[in-house]
Amino acid sequence: MDSILTSIKKLLGIEEDYTHFDPDIIMHINSALTVLNQLGVGPTAGFVITSADETWSEYLGTTSNLDSVKPYVYLKVRLIFDPPSGTSTIEAFERQIKEFEWRLNAQVEEPTI
């Protein structure tokens, strides 16, 4: 499954054919993609999704070392769309998000030889 929207919905526990929350999820995905763009990840012109048609392949291209983008986007969306009830879980999500941000930024700033 390469669709950005469909994969995030699956991780959120939402069936692919249930579209009631799609506008909300799309908005939160785009917010996460904007943060990634500011970190230097993804297309330099930015990237937004509007439906289940946009794919991770379109967003990441042939880059194989940025796979943590997917769980990063999921965690960002989950914290806003369906936050965990426990404070410790929220804090763990936030720590993981920060680590992903640091690692992704370091990955894209790493000079190529």
C-alpha positions as CSV (number, residue, x, y, z in Angstrom):
1,M,0.0,0.0,0.0
2,D,1.7,3.1,-1.2
3,S,-1.2,5.7,-0.7
4,I,-0.2,8.1,2.0
5,L,-3.8,8.6,3.1
6,T,-4.7,5.0,3.1
7,S,-1.6,3.9,5.0
8,I,-2.2,6.5,7.7
9,K,-5.8,5.6,8.0
10,K,-4.8,1.9,8.4
11,L,-2.4,2.8,11.2
12,L,-5.2,4.9,12.8
13,G,-7.5,1.8,12.6
14,I,-9.8,3.3,10.0
15,E,-11.1,1.2,7.1
16,E,-10.0,2.4,3.7
17,D,-13.6,2.8,2.4
18,Y,-14.7,4.8,5.4
19,T,-14.2,8.4,4.2
20,H,-16.0,10.5,6.8
21,F,-12.7,11.6,8.5
22,D,-10.7,11.9,5.3
23,P,-10.7,15.8,5.2
24,D,-9.5,16.0,8.8
25,I,-6.8,13.3,8.3
26,I,-5.7,14.9,5.0
27,M,-5.3,18.3,6.8
28,H,-3.2,16.8,9.6
29,I,-1.1,14.8,7.1
30,N,-0.4,18.0,5.1
31,S,0.6,19.8,8.4
32,A,3.1,17.0,9.1
33,L,4.4,17.2,5.5
34,T,4.9,21.0,5.9
35,V,7.0,20.4,9.0
36,L,9.1,17.8,7.1
37,N,9.5,20.3,4.2
38,Q,10.9,22.9,6.7
39,L,13.3,20.2,7.9
40,G,14.5,19.7,4.3
41,V,12.7,16.4,3.7
42,G,10.6,15.8,0.6
43,P,10.3,17.9,-2.6
44,T,11.8,21.4,-2.2
45,A,8.6,23.0,-3.6
46,G,6.6,21.2,-0.9
47,F,4.0,18.5,-1.2
48,V,0.3,18.2,-0.3
49,I,-2.2,15.4,-0.6
50,T,-5.8,15.9,-1.6
51,S,-7.0,12.3,-1.7
52,A,-5.8,8.7,-1.5
53,D,-4.2,9.2,-4.9
54,E,-0.9,10.7,-3.7
55,T,1.7,8.1,-2.8
56,W,4.8,7.7,-0.6
57,S,6.7,7.0,-3.8
58,E,5.7,10.4,-5.2
59,Y,6.6,12.1,-2.0
60,L,9.9,10.3,-1.3
61,G,11.0,9.5,-4.8
62,T,13.6,6.8,-5.0
63,T,15.2,7.8,-1.6
64,S,15.3,4.7,0.6
65,N,16.9,6.2,3.7
66,L,13.9,8.2,4.7
67,D,11.5,5.4,5.7
68,S,11.0,6.9,9.1
69,V,8.9,9.6,7.4
70,K,6.0,7.2,7.5
71,P,5.9,6.6,11.2
72,Y,6.7,10.2,11.8
73,V,3.6,11.3,9.8
74,Y,1.5,8.7,11.6
75,L,2.6,9.9,15.1
76,K,2.0,13.6,14.2
77,V,-1.5,12.8,12.9
78,R,-2.3,10.5,15.8
79,L,-1.4,13.1,18.4
80,I,-3.8,15.6,16.9
81,F,-6.6,13.4,15.4
82,D,-6.8,10.6,18.1
83,P,-4.5,11.4,21.0
84,P,-3.7,8.6,23.5
85,S,-5.4,9.0,26.9
86,G,-2.4,8.5,29.0
87,T,0.1,11.3,29.6
88,S,3.1,9.0,29.5
89,T,2.0,7.7,26.1
90,I,1.6,11.2,24.8
91,E,5.1,12.1,26.1
92,A,6.5,8.9,24.5
93,F,5.0,9.9,21.2
94,E,6.4,13.4,21.5
95,R,9.9,12.1,22.3
96,Q,9.7,9.8,19.3
97,I,8.6,12.6,17.0
98,K,11.5,14.8,18.2
99,E,13.9,12.0,17.5
100,F,12.5,11.4,14.0
101,E,12.8,15.1,13.3
102,W,16.4,15.2,14.4
103,R,17.3,12.0,12.5
104,L,15.5,13.0,9.3
105,N,17.0,16.5,9.3
106,A,20.5,15.0,9.9
107,Q,19.9,12.5,7.1
108,V,19.0,15.2,4.5
109,E,21.9,17.5,5.6
110,E,24.4,14.7,5.4
111,P,26.8,15.5,2.6
112,T,26.9,13.0,-0.3
113,I,30.3,11.8,-1.5
